[in-house]
Amino acid sequence: MEPKTTYTVLSNPVPNAHGDLYVLFSGESQTKPSHLVGPKVYDFFLIHYILSGSGIFSCAGNRHELHAGQTFLIHPDQLISYESSHRDPWRYRWIAFEGKQAAGLAAEAGFNPHMPVIDTGRNPRIGVLFHNMQRTFRHGGQTAHLRSAGYLHLLFAEFGATLLDEGEDALHRSDDGEALTSQVLRYLSTQYAEPISIGNMAETLGYNRAYLSRIFKQQTGLTPVTFLLKLRIDKAHLLLRERLELTIEQIAASVGFQDPLYFSKQFRRFYGQSPTAYREAMKSL
């Protein structure tokens, strides 16, 4: 039995005031068999999430056969067409948006004009966020533009997380440690002053501790523990020279050492003199 054709669209009740990121409208449709849109261009971004059924999306000379759980994004001024299946016409939800931040947001989530499709599988949050967008416009109110922009950010965060998960899977499969090492370096470089442990870091980044340590050492020549210790001592070395008003204990705490005596021992190990001796030497210059 052929599904009943439906079409609903709701517009943002609040005018676009700032031009940074603005959702124009949102809708949902159960298309008829072989329903064709285009070839045509839009002057805004238009994103579709397929709830059920299947169809074909064509852009940039490429033809994408799509099904439920996939999302396709149309960029402004891009010649496109899309057509629902004759046997299993798709039902989808869509969101139109524009603004100075729009292109950057789409790119961060993994979309580009030549790769406009992301498969989120059975992630239930995608459909819910599209639905929440429609509900926001249906209820209206003076904050509808803020709510809709927030839902759009959450939506693209889900897309970005999907690609991140795929990238991590590929990293594990290929044993390519560059991306993993970059993650560890960013983590340690921002968290070095906190009471972190390598085990907690590995868990946060989603890796086995032994695997993470092995790959990191292959890439840098240091274990994460040694790198963190050296990073903290180097930061302390800089503070001892530039922040003369801070005590040795305060500097130790500022770079993540809870025990000033242990800090002094490790500083001497790396620089051949105590923190106090180094500071006095700097004062005499």
Secondary structure by P-SEA (a helix, b strand, c coil): cccbbbbbbbcccccccccccccccccccccccccccccccccbbbbbbbcccccccccccccccccccbbbbbcccccccccccccbbbbbccccccccaaaaaaaaaccccccccccccccaaaaaaaaaaaaaaaacccaaaaaaaaaaaaaaaaaaaaaaaaaaaaaaaacccaaaaaaaaaaaaacccccccaaaaaaaacccaaaaaaaaaaaccccaaaaaaaaaaaaaaaaaaccccccaaaaaaaaccccaaaaaaaaaaaccccaaaaaaaaaac
